[in-house]
Amino acid sequence: MAVEAHITELRHRHKSLESQIDKERSRPLIDDVKITELKRKKLQIKDEINRLNGASVN
């Protein structure tokens, strides 16, 4: 069950990053570097979720 809890936490962080990206995009002066960094972190989390899901199936 520890893996499931970790996946849940990662999903929460993934959703939080999506909110931060949306917030950055709505600003008058968009910071493309910050958005790129947030997207990179979001992708890393998604990859980790997918890896853990694959590990829990096997």
Buried (B, 14 or more C-beta within 10 A) or exposed (E): EEEEEBBEEBEEBBEEBEEBBEEBEEEEEEEEEEBEBBEEBBEEBBEBBEEBEEEEEE
